[in-house]
């Protein structure tokens, strides 16, 4: 149980209507991959429920110290230096330290829907956010978060580290190995309500399949089908 609850800081409004979300979903379900899947199982849609919901997300900004070590593992093909000098360079390494920052790292603050789906929703236009007021929920409800800041921050740190490794791992040159060691030095956060169309797909074979549609971009995320009454 969470000891106390924080009120959302901001809300990002819906940009696509329900019909647009349904059309995006249908386009995805009629794609090649889904048609191939239907050859092996009866996954045709019998009916679907589509609900607009504001899902809570912890949104993090992080300052990062990045230590970058470049190790000379072998000489390049065009290295014409004397053999002894090349052998010495094979053991050489250099270390560089720099600072960087990562902004708008999003971790969904509620389950269900599972994180395997919410992490694939893509980007939201956070610059369209407005200060939260309860009256903004007149049309669409909001889920109450059940993942607190401390738990979400662990995921956020892991995501920041991965981003830094991807951004700083290049540039070592031929015959080198680059190791990147990011360390978060400061982290700030906000709690935002983001627009998501939550879909439950009922298939002809009795399976139920979850899906999400980004309420701003229309990006569709499909989950795995499961039996409605598993035995």
Helices and strands as residue ranges (DSSP letters): E 10-11, H 18-29, H 32-38, E 45-72, H 83-90, E 93-108, H 115-118, G 126-128, E 130-131, G 134-137, E 141-142, H 149-168, E 176-203, E 207-214, E 220-227
